[in-house]
Amino acid sequence: MSKSLEIEKVANLTPLQEGMLFHTVMEPESQAYYEQVRMTIRGELNLEALQKSFQTLVQRHETLRSNMYHKSASRSRLIVFKERNVTLHYENLTDIPEAKQAEAIRSYTDADRNHRYDLSKDLLIRLAVLQIQTNAYTLLLSFHHIIMDGWCLGIVMDELFAAYEALKAGKPVELPTPQPYTGYARWLDNTVSRTFGAYTRSDCTYTRNPAAGHSSVDRYRRGRTHPCMERTDCRLSCRNVSWNIRSAGRTYPGTGGCHLRGYRTDLS
């Protein structure tokens, strides 16, 4: 965890995040939770406005400026920092023959995917711009699945480009106030403890913090799946976005945000 950043909030990880953290720590070379989204933009692109809109996005959402602390605590923690500075990576590929540009983009994409995330200190979302023509660009959005899933992409991209259009026009960015992710984490933690506490004590054993040095996960008795292992969270909690979920999820109580169940997309 970076000592130069000011901590704003601390929360428990969700069960799903704890599972991802466990597998990431036990298999550090694995890219199973590395996500990439590539898109092409045509037209004039203002790099300064895009940089500022990316900064706005990260500053809006707690999970995008967070890290995972797990090395000495009894339970893994989500550390939300007050501010995180982002960098927009830019490369000009216009001097490369068009026939070789696809190879150059693929090479950059592979190198980006091979750039491991340190969950304890790295910014867990990256944005790169590869210019391929005078008015054509490839955007590459990369992130670790522990902070966000595919269902959140529509929200993220809508906000990114809404902020971009406002900043490019010299107008203030006006977006709905996001619900804090830590509020959802507390709600889920309390719900799991209240609902499944007796089950946890009497019917199964489990590793409270498998990433803190344990070599294996305890075996569950009687062939049951621990309720905490259900895939029940969307790690980017945003206001007024339940329309984007349709029948695949539901809104969790009292937040107006999104709560998604059992879905993962490999976007690479």
Beta strands, then each sheet from edge to edge (+ up, - down):
strand 1: 7-12
strand 2: 34-42
strand 3: 66-69
strand 4: 77-81
strand 5: 88-92
strand 6: 125-133
strand 7: 136-144
strand 8: 249-250
strand 9: 259-260
sheet 1: 1+ 4- 3+
sheet 2: 2+ 7- 6+ 5+
sheet 3: 8+ 9-
end
